[in-house]
Amino acid sequence: MILDKIHGPDDIKKLSIDELKQLSEELRKYIIDVVTKTGGHLASSLGVVELTIALLKVFSPPEDEIVWDVGHQAYSYKILTDRKDRFPTLRQYKGISGFPSIKESPYDAFGAGHSSISISSALGIKVAKRLKGEKGKVIAVIGDGALTAGEAYEGLNNAGQLKEDLIVILNDNRMSISPNIGAMANYLIRVTTDEWLRKTKGHFEKVVKKIFGEHIYKRMKRFEDLIVKGLFPPGMLFEELGFRYIGPVDGHNLETLIPVIENVSKMKGPTLVHVLTKKGKGYKPAEERPDKFHGVPKKKISVSVEKPVPKWTSVFSDALIELAEKDERIVAITAAMPSGTGLDKFQKKFPGRYFDVGIAEQHAVTFGAGLAKKGLRPVVAIYSTFLQRAYDQIIHDVALQELPVIFAIDRGGIVGEDGATHHGVFDLSYLRIVPNIIVSAPKDENELRNLLYTALKSNIPFAIRYPRGAATGVEIEKEFKEILIGSWEVLKEGKDIAVIASGWEVSQALEAAKELEKRGLSVTVVNARFIKPIDEVLLTDIAKRHKFIVTIEENTVKGGLGGAVDEFLSSWYDGKVYNIGIPDMFIEHGDQMLLRRKLGLTGKEIADKILNINSSFLKLF
């Protein structure tokens, strides 16, 4: 096998076109074999196999720095640089990341887990290389929908202004310009990028200006631009932004792709190469359903015959549809994650009340604010980690104006194999400090439904945060119930220790209470379903009756539920308060429950932590 002989980018440069084609097939098979076992972003990675090979055939990282956007596309790159043998550890605890990581390899020019950052970061790298006198090209590979986000255009705009020798590869896997692929299109691309022809054209332009003058030359130039840009409409936008536009080019045709990239590598100034690829290429199920195979779960063997427990996402989606059937004001917004947020079901039921704004979280929030201003009830469903991108809009456009936008914050807490860029462990903290917003987290399915119902009944900004994965499995009640905003509930009465938990951690607090009672400790368990406002009346009562209070949350310990409790009790409580949550660090990738156990966030581990906090204090009981 040719793949067995690849130990780094230099080995690719020695291969013929036929050998590179064989390498493409072997690479696809390897990716499919591994990802169907480990889980990961399959379809996107299969679509860029030839593009990756072509880039490594032409460029020489790490001196030439290739910045991959999002990272969904980087599996081939990882294998062909320095992680072939470690690839089976993909997204596993202590294994390699599913995204580029500058801590993982010198070949990864920039870390990428959130989309649309490649052009901006690559431009910064390119300017720094120039200022430091370093050699090497800089290439940004953007695609997989990332060009729908505003930051990508901010980067393009600045790059066009600075005129740096930046190469942007647009991996277009939507096939929207597929009719342009063919012998003629490939020929025109070769002509456009051929160095000798470019030099000849430049010489011709000088002659025309000298003989006929600048005025005639400008007329001829405008005529040329109209002809070329008329054939390839996407080029108009990029050229107006200051880029030389090349394409579209077939991203699976190595005979065309390699010469184009070779020619582009010699160009000066910002250049954009428009490459057309097929998402899921080489794996029929992924080609037919690229959305389904964008991310695939790890294979799990199950022998259970019990009724499956619904996922939190599904519970939210079903509840929203039920409520929308009775209230025509309800509209739903997603930022390019219809299936991930469960809103694909809402779209089928209410297509006119559903809005997918693309990878544009900032716009999603302000768009929702505009809808709310006119009396509608927008529900903005976004993953916790992605909502961070719209923080200013949450503060300025929603909270400041007290507009009743509802944030359905999916994937709150530890998410698992996607790792540090995707764990939603900051939302309780970054939302709690914002005035005029309610922050909540349900303990189970019914509470999620009821919090959504409560949010829609209120007339204020309202955030509901819930985790990834299966819910608790409680029997879902048919009727919705309004919950008093700011109220907590005591789930279990005790006299020695009070454990106050939010969201998924409520179930773990109850498990911990069982473990502690085996040690002779009587434990009160409180469901802090509202993180803002907190239930000051109940907390005061709890504090008067307990000398030891523990808070538990799947959020950073800095500023979340524990912070709220600490702030309220600090001036008068004479007992001990201990906060359990995510430590002040970024959490790596790994199985969701494994990470929770490592962090001490599951029942037994919570009990052990409490017993070890202050053994001398516990001896009092």
C-alpha positions in Angstrom: 0.0 0.0 0.0 1.2 3.5 -0.8 -0.2 4.9 2.4 2.1 2.6 4.4 5.1 4.4 2.8 3.8 7.9 3.7 5.6 9.2 6.8 5.3 13.0 6.1 4.6 15.5 3.4 7.9 15.0 1.6 6.9 11.5 0.7 3.9 12.8 -1.3 6.1 14.9 -3.5 7.9 11.8 -4.8 4.6 10.2 -6.1 3.3 10.2 -9.7 -0.3 11.2 -10.5 -1.3 7.5 -10.7 0.2 6.8 -7.3 -1.5 9.9 -5.9 -4.8 8.6 -7.2 -4.2 5.2 -5.5 -3.3 7.1 -2.3 -6.6 8.9 -2.5 -8.5 5.6 -2.5 -6.4 4.2 0.3 -6.8 7.3 2.4 -10.6 7.3 2.0 -10.8 3.6 3.1 -8.6 4.4 6.1 -10.7 7.3 7.2 -14.0 5.3 6.8 -12.6 2.4 8.7 -11.4 4.6 11.6 -14.3 7.1 11.8 -17.0 4.5 11.7 -15.5 3.1 14.9 -14.4 6.3 16.7 -17.1 8.7 15.4 -16.3 12.0 13.9 -16.9 14.3 10.9 -16.9 11.8 8.0 -18.5 13.3 5.0 -16.5 16.6 5.0 -13.2 14.8 5.4 -13.9 12.4 2.5 -14.6 15.4 0.3 -11.2 17.0 0.6 -8.9 14.0 0.1 -7.6 15.0 -3.3 -7.4 18.7 -2.2 -5.3 17.7 0.7 -3.0 15.6 -1.4 -2.6 18.5 -3.9 -1.8 21.0 -1.2 0.9 18.8 0.2 2.2 18.0 -3.2 2.8 21.7 -3.9 3.5 23.2 -0.4 5.9 22.2 2.3 4.4 22.6 5.8 5.3 23.6 8.4 7.3 26.3 6.6 4.3 26.8 4.4 1.4 27.2 6.8 -2.0 25.7 5.9 -4.9 26.9 8.1 -7.9 24.6 8.0 -11.3 26.2 8.8 -13.5 24.5 11.3 -11.4 21.3 11.2 -14.1 19.0 9.8 -11.9 18.8 6.7 -8.6 18.1 8.4 -8.5 14.3 8.8 -6.6 13.6 5.6 -4.1 16.3 6.6 -3.6 14.8 10.0 -2.9 11.4 8.5 -0.5 12.6 5.8 1.5 14.9 8.1 2.6 13.1 11.3 -0.4 11.3 12.8 -1.1 8.4 10.6 -0.3 5.8 13.2 -2.2 7.7 15.9 -5.3 8.3 13.8 -7.2 5.3 15.4 -7.1 7.3 18.6 -9.1 10.1 17.0 -11.4 12.0 19.5 -10.6 9.4 22.2 -9.5 10.3 25.6 -5.7 11.1 25.4 -5.9 10.5 21.7 -5.6 13.0 18.8 -8.2 15.8 18.5 -10.9 15.9 15.9 -9.8 19.4 15.0 -6.5 21.1 14.2 -4.5 21.9 17.3 -1.2 23.8 17.6 -0.5 21.8 20.8 -0.8 18.5 18.9 1.5 19.0 15.9 3.8 21.6 14.4 2.0 20.9 11.1 -1.2 22.4 12.5 -0.8 26.2 11.8 -3.8 27.3 13.8 -6.4 25.6 16.0 -9.9 25.5 14.6 -13.1 24.2 16.2 -15.5 27.0 15.4 -16.1 28.0 11.8 -15.0 30.9 9.6 -11.7 31.9 11.4 -9.3 30.6 8.8 -8.9 33.7 6.6 -8.5 36.1 9.6 -5.9 33.9 11.3 -4.1 33.1 8.1 -3.8 36.8 7.3 -2.4 37.4 10.7 0.1 34.6 10.2 1.1 36.0 6.8 1.6 39.5 8.0 3.7 38.2 10.9 5.9 36.1 8.6 6.5 39.2 6.4 7.4 41.4 9.4 9.7 38.8 10.8 11.3 38.0 7.5 10.2 34.4 7.5 9.9 32.3 4.3 6.9 30.3 3.3 3.4 30.6 1.9 0.2 30.9 3.9 -2.9 29.1 2.8 -6.4 29.3 4.3 -8.8 26.4 3.4 -12.4 27.5 4.1 -15.6 25.7 3.3 -18.3 23.4 4.6 -20.6 26.4 4.9 -18.1 28.5 6.7 -18.4 31.3 4.1 -21.9 32.1 5.4 -20.4 33.7 8.5 -19.5 37.4 8.8 -16.0 36.9 10.1 -15.0 35.2 6.8 -15.9 38.4 4.9 -14.2 40.6 7.4 -11.1 38.6 6.8 -11.5 38.8 3.0 -12.1 42.5 3.1 -8.9 43.2 5.2 -6.8 40.8 3.1 -7.9 42.5 -0.1 -6.9 45.8 1.5 -3.5 44.7 2.7 -2.6 43.0 -0.6 -0.6 40.2 1.2 0.4 37.1 -0.7 -2.4 35.1 0.9 -4.0 32.1 -0.8 -7.6 31.2 0.1 -9.0 27.9 -1.0 -12.7 27.9 -1.1 -13.8 24.3 -0.7 -17.3 24.4 -2.2 -19.0 21.1 -1.4 -22.5 22.3 -2.2 -22.1 21.6 -5.9 -23.9 24.9 -6.7 -21.7 25.5 -9.7 -21.2 22.0 -10.9 -22.3 22.6 -14.5 -19.1 24.6 -14.9 -16.9 21.5 -14.4 -15.6 20.0 -17.6 -12.8 20.2 -20.1 -13.5 23.8 -21.1 -13.7 25.0 -17.5 -10.5 23.2 -16.6 -8.8 24.6 -19.7 -9.8 28.1 -18.8 -8.5 27.7 -15.3 -5.2 26.4 -16.6 -5.0 29.4 -18.9 -5.9 31.8 -16.0 -3.2 30.5 -13.8 -0.4 29.8 -16.3 2.6 31.9 -15.3 3.9 32.5 -18.8 0.5 33.7 -20.0 0.1 36.0 -17.0 3.5 37.6 -17.8 2.5 37.9 -21.5 -0.8 39.5 -20.5 1.1 42.0 -18.3 3.4 42.9 -21.1 0.5 43.3 -23.5 -1.3 45.7 -21.0 1.9 47.9 -20.9 2.0 48.0 -24.7 -1.7 48.9 -25.0 -1.3 51.7 -22.5 1.7 53.1 -24.3 0.2 53.1 -27.8 -3.5 53.8 -27.1 -3.4 55.5 -23.7 -4.9 54.8 -20.2 -8.4 55.7 -21.3 -8.6 53.0 -24.1 -6.9 50.4 -21.9 -9.5 50.9 -19.1 -12.4 50.3 -21.6 -10.7 47.2 -22.9 -10.1 46.0 -19.3 -13.8 46.6 -18.3 -14.8 44.6 -21.4 -12.5 41.7 -20.4 -13.8 41.7 -16.9 -17.4 41.5 -18.0 -16.7 38.5 -20.3 -14.7 36.6 -17.6 -16.9 37.4 -14.7 -20.0 36.8 -16.8 -18.8 33.2 -17.3 -18.0 32.8 -13.6 -20.3 34.9 -11.5 -18.8 34.1 -8.0 -15.6 35.8 -9.1 -17.2 39.3 -9.2 -17.6 39.4 -5.4 -14.1 38.2 -4.6 -12.4 40.4 -7.1 -14.3 43.4 -5.8 -12.9 42.5 -2.4 -9.4 42.7 -3.9 -8.8 39.0 -4.6 -7.7 37.4 -7.9 -10.4 34.8 -8.4 -9.5 31.4 -9.9 -12.1 28.8 -10.6 -14.2 26.9 -10.3 -12.0 23.8 -10.5 -12.8 20.1 -10.0 -11.5 19.3 -6.5 -11.3 15.6 -7.3 -9.3 15.9 -10.5 -5.6 15.8 -9.5 -4.4 16.4 -13.1 -6.1 19.8 -13.0 -5.9 20.6 -9.3 -2.2 20.2 -8.8 -1.1 22.5 -11.8 -3.6 25.1 -10.7 -2.3 25.2 -7.1 1.3 25.2 -8.4 0.6 28.2 -10.6 -1.3 30.0 -7.8 1.6 29.4 -5.4 3.7 31.7 -7.7 1.2 34.5 -7.7 1.5 37.7 -5.8 -1.2 39.3 -3.8 -4.4 37.8 -2.4 -5.8 34.9 -4.5 -8.9 32.8 -4.1 -9.2 29.4 -5.7 -12.7 28.1 -5.9 -12.6 24.3 -5.6 -15.7 22.1 -6.1 -15.9 18.9 -4.1 -18.5 16.3 -3.3 -19.2 15.9 0.4 -18.9 12.2 1.3 -16.9 11.4 -1.9 -16.1 7.7 -2.3 -18.6 6.5 0.3 -22.1 6.1 -1.2 -24.1 6.5 2.0 -22.3 9.7 2.8 -22.6 11.0 -0.8 -26.4 10.3 -0.7 -26.9 11.8 2.8 -24.1 14.2 3.4 -26.1 15.9 6.2 -26.5 12.6 8.0 -22.9 11.7 7.6 -21.5 15.1 8.4 -20.9 13.8 11.9 -21.2 10.1 12.8 -21.4 8.7 16.3 -19.1 6.1 17.7 -20.3 2.6 17.2 -21.9 1.2 20.3 -23.2 -2.3 20.9 -26.5 -2.4 22.7 -28.4 -5.4 24.0 -31.1 -3.4 25.8 -34.7 -4.1 24.9 -36.1 -1.3 27.0 -37.9 1.7 25.6 -35.2 4.2 24.4 -34.8 7.4 26.4 -35.4 10.5 24.3 -32.6 13.0 23.8 -32.8 16.4 25.4 -32.8 17.9 21.9 -35.9 15.9 20.9 -37.8 16.8 24.1 -37.2 20.5 23.4 -38.2 20.2 19.7 -41.4 18.2 20.4 -42.4 20.7 23.2 -41.8 23.7 20.9 -44.0 22.2 18.2 -46.8 21.5 20.7 -46.7 25.1 21.9 -46.4 26.5 18.4 -49.6 24.7 17.4 -51.4 26.9 19.9 -49.5 30.1 19.5 -48.9 31.5 16.0 -46.5 34.1 17.4 -43.8 31.4 18.0 -41.0 31.3 15.5 -37.8 29.3 15.5 -34.3 30.3 14.5 -31.2 28.2 14.0 -27.6 29.0 12.8 -27.0 26.2 10.3 -27.9 23.4 12.8 -31.4 22.3 12.0 -31.0 18.7 12.8 -28.5 19.3 15.6 -31.0 21.5 17.5 -34.0 19.5 16.6 -35.6 22.3 14.6 -35.7 20.3 11.4 -38.9 18.8 12.8 -40.3 22.3 13.5 -39.4 23.3 9.9 -41.5 20.4 8.5 -44.5 21.5 10.6 -44.1 25.2 10.3 -41.9 26.1 7.3 -43.0 29.7 7.2 -42.1 30.2 10.8 -38.7 28.6 10.7 -35.4 30.4 9.8 -32.0 29.0 9.2 -29.6 32.0 9.0 -26.5 30.0 8.2 -23.3 30.0 10.4 -24.2 33.5 11.7 -24.9 33.4 15.4 -24.6 37.1 15.8 -27.2 37.7 13.1 -29.4 35.0 14.5 -29.7 36.7 17.9 -30.3 40.2 16.5 -32.7 38.9 13.9 -34.6 37.3 16.8 -34.5 40.6 18.6 -36.1 42.3 15.6 -38.8 39.7 15.5 -39.5 40.1 19.2 -39.7 43.9 18.8 -42.7 43.4 16.6 -44.5 41.1 19.0 -43.4 37.6 17.8 -41.9 35.0 20.2 -38.6 33.9 18.7 -36.9 30.8 20.0 -33.2 30.9 19.1 -31.8 27.4 19.3 -27.9 27.4 19.4 -25.3 25.2 20.9 -23.8 26.7 24.1 -20.3 26.9 22.6 -21.5 28.7 19.5 -23.7 31.1 21.4 -20.5 32.6 22.8 -20.0 34.1 19.3 -23.1 36.3 19.8 -22.3 37.7 23.2 -22.5 41.4 22.3 -25.8 40.8 20.6 -27.2 39.1 23.6 -26.2 42.1 25.8 -26.9 45.0 23.4 -29.7 43.9 21.2 -31.7 41.6 23.5 -31.0 42.2 27.2 -30.5 46.0 27.1 -33.8 46.4 25.3 -35.6 43.8 27.3 -36.8 42.0 24.2 -38.4 38.6 24.9 -36.0 36.4 22.9 -35.8 32.8 24.2 -32.5 31.1 24.0 -32.7 27.3 23.8 -29.1 26.5 24.7 -28.3 22.9 23.5 -25.1 21.0 24.5 -24.7 22.8 27.8 -21.9 21.2 29.8 -19.5 18.4 28.7 -20.2 17.3 25.2 -17.6 14.6 24.7 -15.4 13.7 21.8 -15.4 17.1 20.1 -13.4 18.5 23.0 -12.4 21.9 24.3 -13.8 23.9 21.4 -17.3 22.4 21.8 -17.8 21.9 25.6 -20.5 24.3 26.7 -19.1 25.0 30.1 -19.2 28.8 30.2 -22.8 29.8 29.5 -24.1 30.0 33.1 -21.2 32.4 33.9 -21.4 34.6 30.8 -25.1 34.9 30.9 -25.5 35.3 34.7 -23.7 38.7 34.7 -26.1 40.1 32.0 -29.0 42.2 33.4 -32.6 41.6 32.4 -32.1 37.9 31.5 -33.5 34.8 33.1 -31.0 31.8 33.2 -32.4 28.3 33.8 -31.4 24.7 33.6 -34.0 21.8 33.8 -33.4 18.7 35.9 -35.4 16.4 33.6 -37.7 16.3 30.5 -40.8 17.7 32.2 -38.9 20.6 33.6 -37.5 21.4 30.2 -41.0 21.5 28.7 -42.3 23.6 31.6 -39.4 26.0 31.5 -40.0 26.5 27.8 -43.7 27.1 28.5 -42.8 29.5 31.3 -40.4 31.4 29.0 -43.1 31.8 26.4 -45.6 33.0 29.0 -43.1 35.6 30.3 -42.2 38.8 28.4 -38.5 39.0 29.1 -35.2 37.5 27.7 -35.0 33.9 28.8 -32.3 31.2 28.5 -32.9 27.5 29.0 -29.7 25.4 29.1 -29.7 21.6 28.7 -27.1 19.0 27.9 -26.2 16.7 25.1 -27.4 13.1 24.9 -30.2 11.1 26.5 -32.5 12.7 29.0 -33.4 11.2 32.3 -36.2 8.9 31.1 -39.0 10.2 33.3 -42.6 9.8 32.1 -43.4 12.9 30.1 -46.5 14.7 31.4 -49.1 15.8 28.9 -49.9 19.2 30.4 -47.5 22.1 30.6 -47.1 23.9 33.9 -45.8 27.4 34.6 -42.9 27.6 37.0 -42.5 30.5 39.3 -39.4 32.4 37.9 -36.6 32.2 40.4 -38.0 29.4 42.4 -36.0 26.3 43.5 -37.3 23.1 44.9 -36.2 20.8 47.7 -36.1 17.2 46.4 -34.8 15.6 49.6 -34.6 16.8 53.2 -31.6 16.3 55.4 -29.9 17.9 58.4 -26.2 17.6 57.9 -25.2 18.8 54.4 -27.1 20.8 51.8 -26.3 20.0 48.1 -27.6 22.6 45.6 -27.3 21.4 42.0 -28.5 22.6 38.6 -29.5 20.8 35.4 -28.2 17.3 34.8 -26.1 17.5 38.0 -29.4 17.3 40.0 -29.6 13.6 39.3 -26.0 13.1 40.3 -26.6 15.1 43.5 -29.3 12.6 44.4 -26.9 9.7 43.7 -24.2 11.4 45.8 -26.8 11.8 48.7 -27.4 8.0 48.7 -23.6 7.4 48.9 -23.2 9.9 51.7 -26.1 8.4 53.7 -24.3 5.1 53.6 -21.6 7.0 55.6 -24.2 8.2 58.1 -24.7 11.7 56.7 -28.1 13.2 56.2 -28.3 15.2 53.0 -30.6 17.9 51.7 -30.8 18.1 47.9 -32.0 21.2 46.2 -32.9 21.6 42.5 -31.5 25.1 41.5 -33.4 25.2 38.3 -32.9 29.0 38.1 -29.3 30.3 38.1 -30.6 33.8 37.7 -32.5 34.9 39.7 -31.6 32.5 42.5 -34.2 31.6 45.2 -32.9 33.8 47.9 -35.7 32.9 50.3 -35.1 29.2 50.1 -31.3 29.6 50.1 -31.6 31.7 53.3 -33.6 28.9 54.9 -31.1 26.3 53.7 -28.2 28.3 55.1 -29.8 28.7 58.5 -30.3 25.0 58.8 -27.0 23.7 57.4 -23.4 24.5 58.3 -22.1 22.8 55.1 -23.4 23.7 51.6 -22.1 22.2 48.4 -23.0 23.6 44.9 -22.7 21.4 41.8 -22.9 22.4 38.2 -21.6 21.3 34.8 -20.2 24.8 34.2 -17.0 26.5 35.1 -16.7 27.1 38.8 -15.9 30.7 38.0 -19.1 32.7 38.1 -21.9 30.2 37.7 -24.3 28.7 40.2 -21.6 28.4 42.8 -20.6 32.0 42.3 -24.2 33.2 42.7 -24.6 31.2 46.0 -21.2 32.5 47.3 -22.1 36.1 46.5 -25.4 35.9 48.4 -24.0 34.2 51.4 -20.6 35.9 51.7 -21.7 38.7 54.0 -23.5 36.7 56.7 -23.1 33.0 56.4 -20.7 31.5 58.9 -20.8 27.9 57.6 -18.7 26.3 54.9 -19.5 26.5 51.1 -17.8 24.3 48.5 -18.3 24.7 44.8 -18.0 21.6 42.5 -17.9 22.2 38.7 -15.5 22.5 35.8 -12.1 23.6 37.0 -10.5 26.8 35.6 -9.0 25.0 32.5 -10.0 23.8 29.1 -11.2 20.2 29.1 -9.8 17.8 26.4 -11.8 15.5 24.2 -13.1 12.0 25.3 -16.2 10.0 26.1 -18.8 12.3 27.8 -19.3 10.1 30.9 -15.6 9.3 31.1 -14.8 13.1 31.3 -17.5 13.6 33.8 -16.1 10.9 36.1 -12.6 12.3 35.6 -13.9 15.8 36.6 -15.7 14.4 39.7 -19.1 15.3 38.4 -20.9 11.9 38.8 -22.6 10.6 41.9 -19.9 8.5 43.5 -17.2 11.0 42.6 -19.2 13.9 44.1 -19.7 11.9 47.3 -16.0 11.2 47.5 -15.1 14.9 46.9 -17.5 16.0 49.7 -16.0 13.4 52.1 -12.5 14.7 51.2 -13.2 18.4 51.4 -12.8 18.8 55.0 -12.6 15.6 57.0 -12.2 17.4 60.3 -15.4 19.4 59.6 -17.3 16.2 58.7 -16.2 14.6 62.0 -18.5 16.9 63.7 -21.5 14.8 62.5 
